[in-house]
Amino acid sequence: MNPKTQQWLHGFLDFCLLGLIDAQRDYGRSLAERLAQSGFGDIPGGTLYPALVRMERQGLIAASKEPSASGPPRKYYETTAKGRETFRELVETWEQFKAAVEATVDGKAIPREAIARQSAIRGGEAVRREEATCREEAVRRSEPIGREGDWR
């Protein structure tokens, strides 16, 4: 696994696993395969199984062993009521976070609240001229619109 991907995965693995398990009750190796099919690449067992144990201890998922036709019993995971509620909350948070990251990375972040606040403090017309000048310069240089001081 790519080290950069691995670093990101550690931050999002529980969320991704919760989503997979919420959609379909499953066992460890199958979850790893589904993550790989989703584009995460091979997930080492030393990463996957500790996450599942942690989520089980937190009460987000429950596990049960079932016989397998192809070997030893498999440990199947399913979401609990707490896990389903947590997943819904995480999806809402993720949507907000994703929008913020996309706006920032795409260079479309316009700190409208900060501009409005400063406009009200300084007086509208001078600030509007200054904003227009900043926007024109940013477009010419292909830089994100807004000033660093506005982002606070």
HUZIWO-V853422 format. One record per pair of residues at least 24 apart in sequence whose C-alpha atoms are under 10 Angstrom apart, sorted by the first residue. I is the first residue (numbers start at 1). J is the second residue. Records with the same first field share a line. If there is no record, write none. Layout:
I->J ; J
This chain:
1->40 ; 41 ; 42 ; 43 ; 44
2->40 ; 41 ; 42
5->40 ; 41
6->40 ; 41 ; 42 ; 43 ; 44 ; 47
8->40
9->40 ; 43 ; 47
10->47 ; 48 ; 51
12->94
13->40 ; 43 ; 47 ; 48 ; 51 ; 52
14->48 ; 51 ; 52 ; 54 ; 55 ; 60 ; 87
15->55 ; 86 ; 87 ; 90 ; 91 ; 94
16->87
17->48 ; 51 ; 52 ; 55 ; 61 ; 79 ; 87
18->52 ; 55 ; 60 ; 61 ; 77 ; 78 ; 79 ; 83 ; 84 ; 86 ; 87 ; 90
19->79 ; 83 ; 84 ; 87 ; 88 ; 90 ; 91
20->78 ; 79
21->61 ; 76 ; 77 ; 78 ; 79 ; 80 ; 83 ; 84
22->61 ; 77 ; 78 ; 79 ; 80 ; 83 ; 84 ; 87
23->78 ; 79
24->77 ; 78 ; 79
25->61 ; 62 ; 63 ; 76 ; 77 ; 78 ; 79
26->63 ; 74 ; 75 ; 76 ; 77 ; 78
27->52 ; 63 ; 64 ; 65 ; 66 ; 74 ; 75 ; 76 ; 77 ; 78
28->52 ; 74 ; 75 ; 76 ; 77
29->74 ; 75
30->76
31->76 ; 77
52->77
55->79 ; 83
56->80 ; 83
58->82 ; 83
59->83
60->84 ; 85 ; 86 ; 87
103->144
104->144
105->144
106->144
107->142 ; 143 ; 144 ; 145 ; 146
108->143 ; 144 ; 145 ; 146
109->144 ; 145 ; 146 ; 151
110->135 ; 144 ; 145 ; 146 ; 147 ; 150 ; 151
111->145 ; 146 ; 147 ; 148 ; 149 ; 150 ; 151 ; 152
112->146 ; 150 ; 151
113->150 ; 151 ; 152
114->146 ; 147 ; 149 ; 150 ; 151 ; 152
115->146 ; 147 ; 149 ; 150 ; 151
116->150
117->150
118->150
